[in-house]
Amino acid sequence: MEYILYIIGGLILLAALWGVIKRLLKILWSIISLVIGAGIIIFALTACTNF
């Protein structure tokens, strides 16, 4: 009977961790997007000044 409680507890823990992981991935993705965007802008500016 106890193992059912362990399974439920594990699922609750997994659900909580999944929420945190999703939030971290969203933050990470926004940082990566900003870095890529800045890189493209810097590249475009340097390309324009070189020509």
PDBQT receptor file of N, H, CA, C and O in Angstrom, charges set to zero:
ATOM      1  N   MET A   1       0.824  -1.205   0.000  1.00  0.00    +0.000 N 
ATOM      2  CA  MET A   1       0.000   0.000   0.000  1.00  0.00    +0.000 C 
ATOM      3  C   MET A   1       0.867   1.267   0.000  1.00  0.00    +0.000 C 
ATOM      4  O   MET A   1       0.490   2.293  -0.566  1.00  0.00    +0.000 OA
ATOM      5  N   GLU A   2       2.038   1.172   0.649  1.00  0.00    +0.000 N 
ATOM      6  H   GLU A   2       2.345   0.339   1.109  1.00  0.00    +0.000 HD
ATOM      7  CA  GLU A   2       2.906   2.345   0.764  1.00  0.00    +0.000 C 
ATOM      8  C   GLU A   2       3.463   2.801  -0.586  1.00  0.00    +0.000 C 
ATOM      9  O   GLU A   2       3.652   3.993  -0.827  1.00  0.00    +0.000 OA
ATOM     10  N   TYR A   3       3.721   1.824  -1.459  1.00  0.00    +0.000 N 
ATOM     11  H   TYR A   3       3.568   0.856  -1.263  1.00  0.00    +0.000 HD
ATOM     12  CA  TYR A   3       4.336   2.179  -2.742  1.00  0.00    +0.000 C 
ATOM     13  C   TYR A   3       3.454   3.099  -3.572  1.00  0.00    +0.000 C 
ATOM     14  O   TYR A   3       3.965   3.873  -4.381  1.00  0.00    +0.000 OA
ATOM     15  N   ILE A   4       2.118   3.030  -3.387  1.00  0.00    +0.000 N 
ATOM     16  H   ILE A   4       1.702   2.401  -2.730  1.00  0.00    +0.000 HD
ATOM     17  CA  ILE A   4       1.199   3.930  -4.093  1.00  0.00    +0.000 C 
ATOM     18  C   ILE A   4       1.483   5.382  -3.666  1.00  0.00    +0.000 C 
ATOM     19  O   ILE A   4       1.512   6.293  -4.494  1.00  0.00    +0.000 OA
ATOM     20  N   LEU A   5       1.690   5.569  -2.362  1.00  0.00    +0.000 N 
ATOM     21  H   LEU A   5       1.666   4.828  -1.690  1.00  0.00    +0.000 HD
ATOM     22  CA  LEU A   5       2.010   6.900  -1.849  1.00  0.00    +0.000 C 
ATOM     23  C   LEU A   5       3.344   7.393  -2.420  1.00  0.00    +0.000 C 
ATOM     24  O   LEU A   5       3.482   8.565  -2.771  1.00  0.00    +0.000 OA
ATOM     25  N   TYR A   6       4.321   6.485  -2.509  1.00  0.00    +0.000 N 
ATOM     26  H   TYR A   6       4.209   5.533  -2.224  1.00  0.00    +0.000 HD
ATOM     27  CA  TYR A   6       5.623   6.849  -3.080  1.00  0.00    +0.000 C 
ATOM     28  C   TYR A   6       5.478   7.272  -4.543  1.00  0.00    +0.000 C 
ATOM     29  O   TYR A   6       6.103   8.240  -4.977  1.00  0.00    +0.000 OA
ATOM     30  N   ILE A   7       4.654   6.545  -5.299  1.00  0.00    +0.000 N 
ATOM     31  H   ILE A   7       4.147   5.759  -4.946  1.00  0.00    +0.000 HD
ATOM     32  CA  ILE A   7       4.431   6.859  -6.713  1.00  0.00    +0.000 C 
ATOM     33  C   ILE A   7       3.755   8.227  -6.847  1.00  0.00    +0.000 C 
ATOM     34  O   ILE A   7       4.158   9.046  -7.673  1.00  0.00    +0.000 OA
ATOM     35  N   ILE A   8       2.712   8.470  -6.019  1.00  0.00    +0.000 N 
ATOM     36  H   ILE A   8       2.385   7.805  -5.348  1.00  0.00    +0.000 HD
ATOM     37  CA  ILE A   8       2.002   9.756  -6.055  1.00  0.00    +0.000 C 
ATOM     38  C   ILE A   8       2.957  10.895  -5.695  1.00  0.00    +0.000 C 
ATOM     39  O   ILE A   8       2.974  11.936  -6.352  1.00  0.00    +0.000 OA
ATOM     40  N   GLY A   9       3.752  10.681  -4.639  1.00  0.00    +0.000 N 
ATOM     41  H   GLY A   9       3.738   9.835  -4.105  1.00  0.00    +0.000 HD
ATOM     42  CA  GLY A   9       4.731  11.688  -4.214  1.00  0.00    +0.000 C 
ATOM     43  C   GLY A   9       5.743  11.972  -5.310  1.00  0.00    +0.000 C 
ATOM     44  O   GLY A   9       6.097  13.125  -5.555  1.00  0.00    +0.000 OA
ATOM     45  N   GLY A  10       6.209  10.908  -5.974  1.00  0.00    +0.000 N 
ATOM     46  H   GLY A  10       5.921   9.972  -5.775  1.00  0.00    +0.000 HD
ATOM     47  CA  GLY A  10       7.160  11.058  -7.066  1.00  0.00    +0.000 C 
ATOM     48  C   GLY A  10       6.576  11.842  -8.228  1.00  0.00    +0.000 C 
ATOM     49  O   GLY A  10       7.254  12.676  -8.826  1.00  0.00    +0.000 OA
ATOM     50  N   LEU A  11       5.309  11.571  -8.547  1.00  0.00    +0.000 N 
ATOM     51  H   LEU A  11       4.758  10.893  -8.061  1.00  0.00    +0.000 HD
ATOM     52  CA  LEU A  11       4.645  12.287  -9.641  1.00  0.00    +0.000 C 
ATOM     53  C   LEU A  11       4.474  13.767  -9.312  1.00  0.00    +0.000 C 
ATOM     54  O   LEU A  11       4.677  14.627 -10.169  1.00  0.00    +0.000 OA
ATOM     55  N   ILE A  12       4.097  14.061  -8.055  1.00  0.00    +0.000 N 
ATOM     56  H   ILE A  12       3.932  13.362  -7.359  1.00  0.00    +0.000 HD
ATOM     57  CA  ILE A  12       3.944  15.457  -7.623  1.00  0.00    +0.000 C 
ATOM     58  C   ILE A  12       5.285  16.185  -7.718  1.00  0.00    +0.000 C 
ATOM     59  O   ILE A  12       5.353  17.317  -8.195  1.00  0.00    +0.000 OA
ATOM     60  N   LEU A  13       6.349  15.522  -7.258  1.00  0.00    +0.000 N 
ATOM     61  H   LEU A  13       6.293  14.602  -6.870  1.00  0.00    +0.000 HD
ATOM     62  CA  LEU A  13       7.699  16.087  -7.304  1.00  0.00    +0.000 C 
ATOM     63  C   LEU A  13       8.110  16.332  -8.755  1.00  0.00    +0.000 C 
ATOM     64  O   LEU A  13       8.667  17.381  -9.079  1.00  0.00    +0.000 OA
ATOM     65  N   LEU A  14       7.835  15.366  -9.618  1.00  0.00    +0.000 N 
ATOM     66  H   LEU A  14       7.382  14.515  -9.354  1.00  0.00    +0.000 HD
ATOM     67  CA  LEU A  14       8.157  15.470 -11.032  1.00  0.00    +0.000 C 
ATOM     68  C   LEU A  14       7.411  16.640 -11.675  1.00  0.00    +0.000 C 
ATOM     69  O   LEU A  14       7.986  17.389 -12.465  1.00  0.00    +0.000 OA
ATOM     70  N   ALA A  15       6.132  16.794 -11.334  1.00  0.00    +0.000 N 
ATOM     71  H   ALA A  15       5.665  16.186 -10.692  1.00  0.00    +0.000 HD
ATOM     72  CA  ALA A  15       5.322  17.888 -11.874  1.00  0.00    +0.000 C 
ATOM     73  C   ALA A  15       5.891  19.243 -11.427  1.00  0.00    +0.000 C 
ATOM     74  O   ALA A  15       5.970  20.175 -12.227  1.00  0.00    +0.000 OA
ATOM     75  N   ALA A  16       6.281  19.350 -10.162  1.00  0.00    +0.000 N 
ATOM     76  H   ALA A  16       6.216  18.593  -9.512  1.00  0.00    +0.000 HD
ATOM     77  CA  ALA A  16       6.856  20.587  -9.633  1.00  0.00    +0.000 C 
ATOM     78  C   ALA A  16       8.181  20.899 -10.328  1.00  0.00    +0.000 C 
ATOM     79  O   ALA A  16       8.438  22.038 -10.717  1.00  0.00    +0.000 OA
ATOM     80  N   LEU A  17       9.020  19.865 -10.478  1.00  0.00    +0.000 N 
ATOM     81  H   LEU A  17       8.812  18.940 -10.162  1.00  0.00    +0.000 HD
ATOM     82  CA  LEU A  17      10.302  20.046 -11.144  1.00  0.00    +0.000 C 
ATOM     83  C   LEU A  17      10.114  20.421 -12.611  1.00  0.00    +0.000 C 
ATOM     84  O   LEU A  17      10.866  21.233 -13.149  1.00  0.00    +0.000 OA
ATOM     85  N   TRP A  18       9.110  19.828 -13.257  1.00  0.00    +0.000 N 
ATOM     86  H   TRP A  18       8.499  19.168 -12.820  1.00  0.00    +0.000 HD
ATOM     87  CA  TRP A  18       8.843  20.111 -14.664  1.00  0.00    +0.000 C 
ATOM     88  C   TRP A  18       8.497  21.579 -14.859  1.00  0.00    +0.000 C 
ATOM     89  O   TRP A  18       8.933  22.206 -15.825  1.00  0.00    +0.000 OA
ATOM     90  N   GLY A  19       7.699  22.132 -13.923  1.00  0.00    +0.000 N 
ATOM     91  H   GLY A  19       7.344  21.623 -13.139  1.00  0.00    +0.000 HD
ATOM     92  CA  GLY A  19       7.347  23.554 -13.988  1.00  0.00    +0.000 C 
ATOM     93  C   GLY A  19       8.583  24.427 -13.894  1.00  0.00    +0.000 C 
ATOM     94  O   GLY A  19       8.724  25.401 -14.635  1.00  0.00    +0.000 OA
ATOM     95  N   VAL A  20       9.483  24.074 -12.977  1.00  0.00    +0.000 N 
ATOM     96  H   VAL A  20       9.369  23.283 -12.376  1.00  0.00    +0.000 HD
ATOM     97  CA  VAL A  20      10.728  24.832 -12.801  1.00  0.00    +0.000 C 
ATOM     98  C   VAL A  20      11.607  24.712 -14.045  1.00  0.00    +0.000 C 
ATOM     99  O   VAL A  20      12.157  25.704 -14.523  1.00  0.00    +0.000 OA
ATOM    100  N   ILE A  21      11.736  23.492 -14.565  1.00  0.00    +0.000 N 
ATOM    101  H   ILE A  21      11.289  22.686 -14.177  1.00  0.00    +0.000 HD
ATOM    102  CA  ILE A  21      12.567  23.248 -15.747  1.00  0.00    +0.000 C 
ATOM    103  C   ILE A  21      12.037  24.035 -16.951  1.00  0.00    +0.000 C 
ATOM    104  O   ILE A  21      12.812  24.631 -17.698  1.00  0.00    +0.000 OA
ATOM    105  N   LYS A  22      10.705  24.032 -17.133  1.00  0.00    +0.000 N 
ATOM    106  H   LYS A  22      10.075  23.548 -16.525  1.00  0.00    +0.000 HD
ATOM    107  CA  LYS A  22      10.103  24.771 -18.242  1.00  0.00    +0.000 C 
ATOM    108  C   LYS A  22      10.398  26.261 -18.118  1.00  0.00    +0.000 C 
ATOM    109  O   LYS A  22      10.704  26.920 -19.112  1.00  0.00    +0.000 OA
ATOM    110  N   ARG A  23      10.306  26.796 -16.895  1.00  0.00    +0.000 N 
ATOM    111  H   ARG A  23      10.058  26.260 -16.087  1.00  0.00    +0.000 HD
ATOM    112  CA  ARG A  23      10.575  28.219 -16.665  1.00  0.00    +0.000 C 
ATOM    113  C   ARG A  23      12.043  28.534 -16.985  1.00  0.00    +0.000 C 
ATOM    114  O   ARG A  23      12.344  29.540 -17.627  1.00  0.00    +0.000 OA
ATOM    115  N   LEU A  24      12.951  27.659 -16.531  1.00  0.00    +0.000 N 
ATOM    116  H   LEU A  24      12.707  26.841 -16.010  1.00  0.00    +0.000 HD
ATOM    117  CA  LEU A  24      14.384  27.855 -16.789  1.00  0.00    +0.000 C 
ATOM    118  C   LEU A  24      14.680  27.806 -18.282  1.00  0.00    +0.000 C 
ATOM    119  O   LEU A  24      15.471  28.601 -18.789  1.00  0.00    +0.000 OA
ATOM    120  N   LEU A  25      14.040  26.864 -18.991  1.00  0.00    +0.000 N 
ATOM    121  H   LEU A  25      13.398  26.218 -18.579  1.00  0.00    +0.000 HD
ATOM    122  CA  LEU A  25      14.243  26.751 -20.435  1.00  0.00    +0.000 C 
ATOM    123  C   LEU A  25      13.747  28.003 -21.145  1.00  0.00    +0.000 C 
ATOM    124  O   LEU A  25      14.371  28.469 -22.098  1.00  0.00    +0.000 OA
ATOM    125  N   LYS A  26      12.610  28.556 -20.677  1.00  0.00    +0.000 N 
ATOM    126  H   LYS A  26      12.103  28.178 -19.903  1.00  0.00    +0.000 HD
ATOM    127  CA  LYS A  26      12.053  29.766 -21.281  1.00  0.00    +0.000 C 
ATOM    128  C   LYS A  26      13.015  30.940 -21.101  1.00  0.00    +0.000 C 
ATOM    129  O   LYS A  26      13.249  31.710 -22.033  1.00  0.00    +0.000 OA
ATOM    130  N   ILE A  27      13.574  31.071 -19.885  1.00  0.00    +0.000 N 
ATOM    131  H   ILE A  27      13.384  30.446 -19.128  1.00  0.00    +0.000 HD
ATOM    132  CA  ILE A  27      14.544  32.138 -19.594  1.00  0.00    +0.000 C 
ATOM    133  C   ILE A  27      15.787  31.953 -20.467  1.00  0.00    +0.000 C 
ATOM    134  O   ILE A  27      16.289  32.906 -21.062  1.00  0.00    +0.000 OA
ATOM    135  N   LEU A  28      16.275  30.705 -20.532  1.00  0.00    +0.000 N 
ATOM    136  H   LEU A  28      15.867  29.931 -20.048  1.00  0.00    +0.000 HD
ATOM    137  CA  LEU A  28      17.463  30.389 -21.319  1.00  0.00    +0.000 C 
ATOM    138  C   LEU A  28      17.228  30.721 -22.791  1.00  0.00    +0.000 C 
ATOM    139  O   LEU A  28      18.098  31.290 -23.450  1.00  0.00    +0.000 OA
ATOM    140  N   TRP A  29      16.052  30.364 -23.302  1.00  0.00    +0.000 N 
ATOM    141  H   TRP A  29      15.345  29.902 -22.766  1.00  0.00    +0.000 HD
ATOM    142  CA  TRP A  29      15.720  30.611 -24.696  1.00  0.00    +0.000 C 
ATOM    143  C   TRP A  29      15.675  32.102 -24.986  1.00  0.00    +0.000 C 
ATOM    144  O   TRP A  29      16.143  32.533 -26.040  1.00  0.00    +0.000 OA
ATOM    145  N   SER A  30      15.121  32.904 -24.074  1.00  0.00    +0.000 N 
ATOM    146  H   SER A  30      14.741  32.554 -23.218  1.00  0.00    +0.000 HD
ATOM    147  CA  SER A  30      15.050  34.348 -24.283  1.00  0.00    +0.000 C 
ATOM    148  C   SER A  30      16.452  34.955 -24.282  1.00  0.00    +0.000 C 
ATOM    149  O   SER A  30      16.732  35.871 -25.055  1.00  0.00    +0.000 OA
ATOM    150  N   ILE A  31      17.340  34.444 -23.411  1.00  0.00    +0.000 N 
ATOM    151  H   ILE A  31      17.113  33.700 -22.783  1.00  0.00    +0.000 HD
ATOM    152  CA  ILE A  31      18.729  34.927 -23.375  1.00  0.00    +0.000 C 
ATOM    153  C   ILE A  31      19.430  34.591 -24.689  1.00  0.00    +0.000 C 
ATOM    154  O   ILE A  31      20.118  35.432 -25.267  1.00  0.00    +0.000 OA
ATOM    155  N   ILE A  32      19.249  33.346 -25.159  1.00  0.00    +0.000 N 
ATOM    156  H   ILE A  32      18.690  32.663 -24.690  1.00  0.00    +0.000 HD
ATOM    157  CA  ILE A  32      19.872  32.919 -26.420  1.00  0.00    +0.000 C 
ATOM    158  C   ILE A  32      19.351  33.776 -27.584  1.00  0.00    +0.000 C 
ATOM    159  O   ILE A  32      20.123  34.181 -28.454  1.00  0.00    +0.000 OA
ATOM    160  N   SER A  33      18.056  34.047 -27.594  1.00  0.00    +0.000 N 
ATOM    161  H   SER A  33      17.429  33.718 -26.887  1.00  0.00    +0.000 HD
ATOM    162  CA  SER A  33      17.451  34.865 -28.651  1.00  0.00    +0.000 C 
ATOM    163  C   SER A  33      18.046  36.275 -28.639  1.00  0.00    +0.000 C 
ATOM    164  O   SER A  33      18.365  36.829 -29.691  1.00  0.00    +0.000 OA
ATOM    165  N   LEU A  34      18.194  36.851 -27.440  1.00  0.00    +0.000 N 
ATOM    166  H   LEU A  34      17.935  36.401 -26.585  1.00  0.00    +0.000 HD
ATOM    167  CA  LEU A  34      18.781  38.191 -27.319  1.00  0.00    +0.000 C 
ATOM    168  C   LEU A  34      20.215  38.208 -27.835  1.00  0.00    +0.000 C 
ATOM    169  O   LEU A  34      20.615  39.120 -28.559  1.00  0.00    +0.000 OA
ATOM    170  N   VAL A  35      20.990  37.182 -27.452  1.00  0.00    +0.000 N 
ATOM    171  H   VAL A  35      20.665  36.442 -26.863  1.00  0.00    +0.000 HD
ATOM    172  CA  VAL A  35      22.393  37.103 -27.876  1.00  0.00    +0.000 C 
ATOM    173  C   VAL A  35      22.487  36.978 -29.398  1.00  0.00    +0.000 C 
ATOM    174  O   VAL A  35      23.304  37.650 -30.027  1.00  0.00    +0.000 OA
ATOM    175  N   ILE A  36      21.654  36.121 -29.987  1.00  0.00    +0.000 N 
ATOM    176  H   ILE A  36      20.991  35.575 -29.476  1.00  0.00    +0.000 HD
ATOM    177  CA  ILE A  36      21.653  35.933 -31.444  1.00  0.00    +0.000 C 
ATOM    178  C   ILE A  36      21.243  37.233 -32.139  1.00  0.00    +0.000 C 
ATOM    179  O   ILE A  36      21.857  37.643 -33.124  1.00  0.00    +0.000 OA
ATOM    180  N   GLY A  37      20.193  37.876 -31.609  1.00  0.00    +0.000 N 
ATOM    181  H   GLY A  37      19.694  37.543 -30.809  1.00  0.00    +0.000 HD
ATOM    182  CA  GLY A  37      19.723  39.146 -32.174  1.00  0.00    +0.000 C 
ATOM    183  C   GLY A  37      20.801  40.213 -32.116  1.00  0.00    +0.000 C 
ATOM    184  O   GLY A  37      21.024  40.923 -33.096  1.00  0.00    +0.000 OA
ATOM    185  N   ALA A  38      21.472  40.333 -30.977  1.00  0.00    +0.000 N 
ATOM    186  H   ALA A  38      21.291  39.756 -30.181  1.00  0.00    +0.000 HD
ATOM    187  CA  ALA A  38      22.553  41.313 -30.820  1.00  0.00    +0.000 C 
ATOM    188  C   ALA A  38      23.693  40.999 -31.775  1.00  0.00    +0.000 C 
ATOM    189  O   ALA A  38      24.269  41.902 -32.382  1.00  0.00    +0.000 OA
ATOM    190  N   GLY A  39      24.018  39.716 -31.907  1.00  0.00    +0.000 N 
ATOM    191  H   GLY A  39      23.551  38.982 -31.414  1.00  0.00    +0.000 HD
ATOM    192  CA  GLY A  39      25.085  39.301 -32.817  1.00  0.00    +0.000 C 
ATOM    193  C   GLY A  39      24.771  39.671 -34.258  1.00  0.00    +0.000 C 
ATOM    194  O   GLY A  39      25.647  40.139 -34.986  1.00  0.00    +0.000 OA
ATOM    195  N   ILE A  40      23.524  39.464 -34.673  1.00  0.00    +0.000 N 
ATOM    196  H   ILE A  40      22.813  39.084 -34.082  1.00  0.00    +0.000 HD
ATOM    197  CA  ILE A  40      23.103  39.798 -36.044  1.00  0.00    +0.000 C 
ATOM    198  C   ILE A  40      23.189  41.306 -36.260  1.00  0.00    +0.000 C 
ATOM    199  O   ILE A  40      23.673  41.759 -37.297  1.00  0.00    +0.000 OA
ATOM    200  N   ILE A  41      22.720  42.082 -35.284  1.00  0.00    +0.000 N 
ATOM    201  H   ILE A  41      22.327  41.713 -34.441  1.00  0.00    +0.000 HD
ATOM    202  CA  ILE A  41      22.751  43.547 -35.391  1.00  0.00    +0.000 C 
ATOM    203  C   ILE A  41      24.192  44.047 -35.476  1.00  0.00    +0.000 C 
ATOM    204  O   ILE A  41      24.513  44.891 -36.312  1.00  0.00    +0.000 OA
ATOM    205  N   ILE A  42      25.057  43.522 -34.609  1.00  0.00    +0.000 N 
ATOM    206  H   ILE A  42      24.796  42.836 -33.930  1.00  0.00    +0.000 HD
ATOM    207  CA  ILE A  42      26.477  43.923 -34.609  1.00  0.00    +0.000 C 
ATOM    208  C   ILE A  42      27.132  43.549 -35.938  1.00  0.00    +0.000 C 
ATOM    209  O   ILE A  42      27.889  44.331 -36.514  1.00  0.00    +0.000 OA
ATOM    210  N   PHE A  43      26.828  42.339 -36.413  1.00  0.00    +0.000 N 
ATOM    211  H   PHE A  43      26.213  41.704 -35.946  1.00  0.00    +0.000 HD
ATOM    212  CA  PHE A  43      27.377  41.882 -37.696  1.00  0.00    +0.000 C 
ATOM    213  C   PHE A  43      26.914  42.789 -38.839  1.00  0.00    +0.000 C 
ATOM    214  O   PHE A  43      27.704  43.155 -39.710  1.00  0.00    +0.000 OA
ATOM    215  N   ALA A  44      25.628  43.148 -38.828  1.00  0.00    +0.000 N 
ATOM    216  H   ALA A  44      24.986  42.851 -38.121  1.00  0.00    +0.000 HD
ATOM    217  CA  ALA A  44      25.064  44.013 -39.867  1.00  0.00    +0.000 C 
ATOM    218  C   ALA A  44      25.726  45.394 -39.820  1.00  0.00    +0.000 C 
ATOM    219  O   ALA A  44      26.061  45.955 -40.863  1.00  0.00    +0.000 OA
ATOM    220  N   LEU A  45      25.914  45.937 -38.621  1.00  0.00    +0.000 N 
ATOM    221  H   LEU A  45      25.641  45.481 -37.774  1.00  0.00    +0.000 HD
ATOM    222  CA  LEU A  45      26.546  47.254 -38.475  1.00  0.00    +0.000 C 
ATOM    223  C   LEU A  45      27.984  47.236 -38.968  1.00  0.00    +0.000 C 
ATOM    224  O   LEU A  45      28.417  48.144 -39.677  1.00  0.00    +0.000 OA
ATOM    225  N   THR A  46      28.727  46.188 -38.584  1.00  0.00    +0.000 N 
ATOM    226  H   THR A  46      28.375  45.451 -38.008  1.00  0.00    +0.000 HD
ATOM    227  CA  THR A  46      30.135  46.102 -39.021  1.00  0.00    +0.000 C 
ATOM    228  C   THR A  46      30.206  45.891 -40.532  1.00  0.00    +0.000 C 
ATOM    229  O   THR A  46      31.102  46.424 -41.187  1.00  0.00    +0.000 OA
ATOM    230  N   ALA A  47      29.275  45.123 -41.090  1.00  0.00    +0.000 N 
ATOM    231  H   ALA A  47      28.548  44.690 -40.557  1.00  0.00    +0.000 HD
ATOM    232  CA  ALA A  47      29.250  44.890 -42.530  1.00  0.00    +0.000 C 
ATOM    233  C   ALA A  47      28.952  46.193 -43.269  1.00  0.00    +0.000 C 
ATOM    234  O   ALA A  47      29.549  46.471 -44.309  1.00  0.00    +0.000 OA
ATOM    235  N   CYS A  48      28.023  46.996 -42.728  1.00  0.00    +0.000 N 
ATOM    236  H   CYS A  48      27.538  46.771 -41.884  1.00  0.00    +0.000 HD
ATOM    237  CA  CYS A  48      27.656  48.267 -43.357  1.00  0.00    +0.000 C 
ATOM    238  C   CYS A  48      28.822  49.252 -43.306  1.00  0.00    +0.000 C 
ATOM    239  O   CYS A  48      29.070  49.963 -44.280  1.00  0.00    +0.000 OA
ATOM    240  N   THR A  49      29.536  49.301 -42.187  1.00  0.00    +0.000 N 
ATOM    241  H   THR A  49      29.334  48.724 -41.395  1.00  0.00    +0.000 HD
ATOM    242  CA  THR A  49      30.648  50.251 -42.053  1.00  0.00    +0.000 C 
ATOM    243  C   THR A  49      31.841  49.827 -42.893  1.00  0.00    +0.000 C 
ATOM    244  O   THR A  49      32.623  50.678 -43.318  1.00  0.00    +0.000 OA
ATOM    245  N   ASN A  50      32.000  48.531 -43.144  1.00  0.00    +0.000 N 
ATOM    246  H   ASN A  50      31.365  47.840 -42.798  1.00  0.00    +0.000 HD
ATOM    247  CA  ASN A  50      33.130  48.035 -43.938  1.00  0.00    +0.000 C 
ATOM    248  C   ASN A  50      32.959  48.371 -45.421  1.00  0.00    +0.000 C 
ATOM    249  O   ASN A  50      33.944  48.608 -46.121  1.00  0.00    +0.000 OA
ATOM    250  N   PHE A  51      31.717  48.392 -45.902  1.00  0.00    +0.000 N 
ATOM    251  H   PHE A  51      30.916  48.200 -45.334  1.00  0.00    +0.000 HD
ATOM    252  CA  PHE A  51      31.482  48.628 -47.331  1.00  0.00    +0.000 C 
ATOM    253  C   PHE A  51      31.471  50.109 -47.684  1.00  0.00    +0.000 C 
ATOM    254  O   PHE A  51      31.285  50.465 -48.847  1.00  0.00    +0.000 OA
TER     255      PHE A  51
